[in-house]
Amino acid sequence: MQNSTDISLSEAAVAVLRARDPLEKVRLAEEMNENWCERRYSGIGAPIAVSRPGRPPRPELLRPRDMPNRRNLQSESGRIALMHALAHIELNAIDLACDLIARFADAERSEEFYSDWCRVAAEEAEHFLLLNEALARHGAAYGDLPAHDGLWEAAADTADEILARLAVVPLVLEVRGLDVTPPMAARLRDAGDEANALVLDRIYEDEIGHVAIGFRWFDVVCREQNLDPSETWPALVAKYYKGRLKAPFNLDARDRAGIPRGYYLEPKGNPGESS
């Protein structure tokens, strides 16, 4: 086994990406963050592109439109389906953070960029564990239900441009989680499921920070390239995002993440909708 000082951060991120077992992926993500914080790697390393992350044999991956609708949270099966879907999202989120580190590795970029995304990967790993434990409380496990591959498809669509990746993944897909998580937690509480509602509360608070990191670095990279972030974001969303922005928006969470309301309420180029 190699010492961490023998490999670069980008190589460590690739090891996370290629891990097939979810718990091994979690362990490696947490280890990567610890090693980076302790400066145990040889450096940032060269960019490395991974076409597809490692995945376990289960769950079966379907197209998003083929996924069954099982979100009746008054039933235990509906709550299991919700927690399973969220666990799959968090597993993908580990890979998205690691792909950002490995694919766009650049020794000229601020080390703060890599510190932020290592922390994001480690926190997404913790979220997966919380959701995996929630499934176990219901006698279920990750892999018991089908899942979809939409998040990694977004990564593939934005593989060639760091600004496109930052514009779409944290500032469209992840910020959408801030809109829908509080209502989901409320529905769990209505069903008497306080334990799972608390898990969603915890994830929600961390995700505000993740979206803030995404917005910060989108803004920084735009300015490094002499681009206006408020004009660049809607142009990239229109080019790379296949859907439409969906209201209602969680204004409080988006404000806490630092995203100007003009980006999504009255965006230049109108990539979304407000009703």
C-alpha positions as CSV (number, residue, x, y, z in Angstrom):
1,M,0.0,0.0,0.0
2,Q,1.4,3.4,-1.0
3,N,2.0,6.1,1.6
4,S,-0.1,9.2,1.0
5,T,3.1,11.2,0.4
6,D,3.8,9.0,-2.7
7,I,0.7,10.1,-4.5
8,S,-0.9,13.4,-5.5
9,L,-4.3,14.7,-4.5
10,S,-5.7,14.1,-8.0
11,E,-4.6,10.5,-7.8
12,A,-6.3,10.2,-4.4
13,A,-9.5,11.6,-5.8
14,V,-9.4,9.1,-8.6
15,A,-9.1,6.3,-6.1
16,V,-12.3,7.5,-4.5
17,L,-14.0,7.7,-7.9
18,R,-12.9,4.2,-8.9
19,A,-14.0,2.6,-5.6
20,R,-17.0,0.3,-6.3
21,D,-18.1,-0.5,-2.8
22,P,-20.0,2.4,-1.2
23,L,-18.4,2.1,2.2
24,E,-15.0,1.9,0.7
25,K,-15.7,5.1,-1.3
26,V,-16.8,6.8,1.9
27,R,-13.7,5.7,3.7
28,L,-11.4,6.9,0.9
29,A,-13.2,10.3,0.7
30,E,-12.8,10.9,4.4
31,E,-9.2,9.7,4.3
32,M,-8.5,12.0,1.3
33,N,-9.8,15.1,3.2
34,E,-7.7,14.2,6.3
35,N,-4.6,13.6,4.3
36,W,-5.0,16.9,2.3
37,C,-5.6,18.9,5.5
38,E,-2.4,17.4,7.0
39,R,-0.5,18.1,3.7
40,R,0.4,14.4,3.3
41,Y,0.2,14.4,-0.5
42,S,3.0,15.1,-2.9
43,G,1.0,18.0,-4.4
44,I,-2.1,18.7,-6.4
45,G,-1.0,16.6,-9.3
46,A,-1.9,16.4,-12.9
47,P,-5.5,16.5,-14.2
48,I,-7.0,13.0,-14.6
49,A,-10.4,12.3,-16.3
50,V,-12.4,9.3,-15.2
51,S,-15.2,8.5,-17.7
52,R,-17.3,6.7,-15.1
53,P,-17.0,6.1,-11.4
54,G,-17.0,2.7,-9.8
55,R,-20.5,1.5,-8.8
56,P,-21.7,-1.6,-6.9
57,P,-23.7,-4.3,-8.7
58,R,-26.9,-2.9,-7.1
59,P,-28.9,-0.7,-7.3
60,E,-30.1,-1.1,-10.9
61,L,-29.7,2.2,-12.7
62,L,-32.6,3.4,-14.7
63,R,-33.3,6.5,-16.8
64,P,-34.9,9.2,-14.6
65,R,-38.2,9.0,-16.5
66,D,-38.4,5.2,-15.8
67,M,-38.1,5.6,-12.0
68,P,-41.2,4.4,-10.1
69,N,-42.9,7.1,-8.0
70,R,-42.8,5.8,-4.4
71,R,-42.9,9.0,-2.4
72,N,-46.0,8.5,-0.2
73,L,-44.2,9.4,3.0
74,Q,-47.1,8.2,5.2
75,S,-46.1,4.7,4.3
76,E,-42.9,3.0,5.5
77,S,-42.1,1.9,1.9
78,G,-42.4,5.5,0.8
79,R,-40.0,6.7,3.4
80,I,-37.6,3.9,2.5
81,A,-37.8,5.0,-1.1
82,L,-37.0,8.6,-0.2
83,M,-34.0,7.7,2.0
84,H,-32.7,5.4,-0.7
85,A,-33.0,8.0,-3.4
86,L,-31.2,10.5,-1.1
87,A,-28.4,8.0,-0.3
88,H,-27.9,7.5,-4.0
89,I,-27.7,11.3,-4.5
90,E,-25.1,11.6,-1.7
91,L,-23.0,8.8,-3.2
92,N,-23.0,10.6,-6.5
93,A,-22.1,13.8,-4.7
94,I,-18.9,12.2,-3.4
95,D,-17.9,11.4,-7.0
96,L,-18.9,14.8,-8.3
97,A,-16.6,16.5,-5.7
98,C,-13.8,14.1,-6.5
99,D,-14.2,14.5,-10.2
100,L,-13.9,18.3,-9.9
101,I,-10.7,17.8,-8.0
102,A,-9.1,15.3,-10.4
103,R,-10.4,16.4,-13.7
104,F,-9.6,20.1,-13.2
105,A,-6.4,19.7,-11.2
106,D,-4.2,22.7,-11.7
107,A,-1.2,23.6,-9.6
108,E,-1.7,27.3,-10.4
109,R,-5.2,27.3,-8.8
110,S,-5.5,28.3,-5.1
111,E,-5.1,25.5,-2.6
112,E,-8.3,26.8,-1.0
113,F,-10.2,25.4,-4.0
114,Y,-9.0,21.9,-3.3
115,S,-9.5,22.2,0.5
116,D,-13.1,23.2,0.0
117,W,-13.9,20.4,-2.4
118,C,-12.1,17.8,-0.2
119,R,-14.3,18.9,2.7
120,V,-17.4,18.7,0.5
121,A,-16.5,15.1,-0.5
122,A,-16.0,14.1,3.2
123,E,-19.3,15.7,4.2
124,E,-21.1,14.0,1.4
125,A,-19.6,10.7,2.6
126,E,-20.9,11.4,6.1
127,H,-24.4,12.2,4.6
128,F,-24.3,8.8,2.8
129,L,-23.6,7.1,6.1
130,L,-26.4,8.9,7.9
131,L,-28.9,7.8,5.2
132,N,-27.5,4.3,5.1
133,E,-28.1,4.1,8.8
134,A,-31.6,5.4,8.3
135,L,-32.3,2.7,5.8
136,A,-31.0,0.1,8.2
137,R,-33.5,1.3,10.9
138,H,-36.2,0.4,8.4
139,G,-34.7,-3.1,7.7
140,A,-33.5,-1.9,4.2
141,A,-30.1,-1.2,2.6
142,Y,-28.7,0.8,-0.2
143,G,-29.1,-1.2,-3.4
144,D,-32.5,-2.6,-2.6
145,L,-34.3,-0.2,-5.0
146,P,-33.5,1.1,-8.4
147,A,-31.9,4.5,-8.9
148,H,-31.2,6.9,-11.8
149,D,-27.9,8.2,-13.3
150,G,-28.9,11.8,-13.9
151,L,-26.3,13.4,-11.7
152,W,-23.4,11.7,-13.4
153,E,-24.9,12.5,-16.7
154,A,-24.6,16.2,-15.7
155,A,-21.0,15.6,-14.9
156,A,-20.4,14.1,-18.3
157,D,-22.1,17.0,-20.0
158,T,-19.8,19.5,-18.2
159,A,-16.6,17.4,-18.4
160,D,-14.7,19.9,-20.6
161,E,-15.2,23.2,-18.8
162,I,-14.8,24.0,-15.1
163,L,-17.2,27.0,-15.3
164,A,-19.9,24.8,-16.8
165,R,-19.4,22.2,-14.1
166,L,-19.7,24.9,-11.3
167,A,-22.6,26.6,-13.0
168,V,-24.7,23.4,-13.3
169,V,-23.8,21.0,-10.5
170,P,-23.8,23.2,-7.4
171,L,-25.8,26.2,-8.7
172,V,-28.6,24.3,-10.4
173,L,-28.7,20.7,-9.2
174,E,-27.5,21.0,-5.6
175,V,-29.2,24.3,-4.9
176,R,-32.5,22.6,-5.9
177,G,-31.9,20.3,-2.9
178,L,-32.2,23.4,-0.7
179,D,-35.6,24.2,-2.2
180,V,-37.1,20.7,-1.7
181,T,-35.5,19.4,1.5
182,P,-37.4,21.5,4.1
183,P,-40.8,20.4,2.7
184,M,-39.6,16.8,2.7
185,A,-38.5,17.1,6.3
186,A,-41.9,18.6,7.2
187,R,-43.7,15.7,5.5
188,L,-41.6,13.2,7.4
189,R,-42.6,14.9,10.6
190,D,-46.3,14.9,9.6
191,A,-45.8,11.1,9.2
192,G,-44.3,10.9,12.7
193,D,-40.8,10.2,11.5
194,E,-38.8,12.6,13.5
195,A,-35.6,10.5,13.2
196,N,-35.4,10.8,9.5
197,A,-36.5,14.4,9.5
198,L,-33.5,15.2,11.7
199,V,-31.2,13.5,9.2
200,L,-32.6,15.8,6.5
201,D,-32.2,18.8,8.7
202,R,-28.5,18.0,9.2
203,I,-27.9,17.4,5.5
204,Y,-29.7,20.6,4.6
205,E,-27.4,22.8,6.8
206,D,-24.3,21.3,5.3
207,E,-25.6,21.6,1.7
208,I,-26.1,25.4,2.2
209,G,-22.4,25.5,2.8
210,H,-21.7,23.3,-0.3
211,V,-23.7,25.6,-2.5
212,A,-21.9,28.6,-1.1
213,I,-18.6,27.0,-2.0
214,G,-19.9,26.3,-5.5
215,F,-21.0,29.9,-5.9
216,R,-17.7,31.3,-4.5
217,W,-15.5,29.4,-6.9
218,F,-17.8,30.1,-9.9
219,D,-17.4,33.8,-9.1
220,V,-13.7,33.5,-8.6
221,V,-13.0,31.6,-11.8
222,C,-15.3,33.9,-13.8
223,R,-13.3,36.9,-12.6
224,E,-10.0,35.1,-13.3
225,Q,-11.2,34.8,-16.9
226,N,-12.4,38.4,-17.1
227,L,-16.0,37.3,-17.3
228,D,-19.1,38.8,-15.7
229,P,-20.5,36.0,-13.4
230,S,-24.1,37.3,-13.6
231,E,-24.0,37.1,-17.5
232,T,-21.9,33.9,-17.7
233,W,-24.1,31.8,-15.4
234,P,-27.4,32.0,-17.4
235,A,-25.4,31.5,-20.7
236,L,-23.8,28.3,-19.3
237,V,-27.1,27.0,-17.9
238,A,-28.8,27.5,-21.2
239,K,-26.1,25.6,-23.0
240,Y,-25.4,22.8,-20.6
241,Y,-28.6,22.2,-18.5
242,K,-31.3,20.2,-20.2
243,G,-34.2,21.2,-17.9
244,R,-35.7,24.4,-16.6
245,L,-35.2,26.1,-13.3
246,K,-38.1,25.2,-11.0
247,A,-39.9,27.5,-8.6
248,P,-40.7,28.0,-5.7
249,F,-37.2,28.9,-4.6
250,N,-36.0,28.7,-1.0
251,L,-35.0,32.4,-0.8
252,D,-33.6,32.1,2.8
253,A,-31.3,29.2,2.0
254,R,-30.2,30.7,-1.3
255,D,-29.5,34.0,0.4
256,R,-27.4,32.2,3.1
257,A,-25.5,30.5,0.3
258,G,-24.7,33.9,-1.2
259,I,-26.4,33.5,-4.5
260,P,-27.8,36.9,-5.7
261,R,-31.5,36.6,-6.3
262,G,-31.1,38.1,-9.8
263,Y,-29.4,34.9,-10.9
264,Y,-32.6,32.9,-10.7
265,L,-35.6,35.3,-10.2
266,E,-34.8,37.5,-13.2
267,P,-31.8,35.8,-14.8
268,K,-30.2,37.5,-17.8
269,G,-30.9,35.2,-20.8
270,N,-33.8,33.7,-18.9
271,P,-32.6,30.1,-18.5
272,G,-35.4,29.3,-16.1
273,E,-38.8,30.2,-15.0
274,S,-40.3,31.9,-11.9
275,S,-43.6,30.2,-11.7
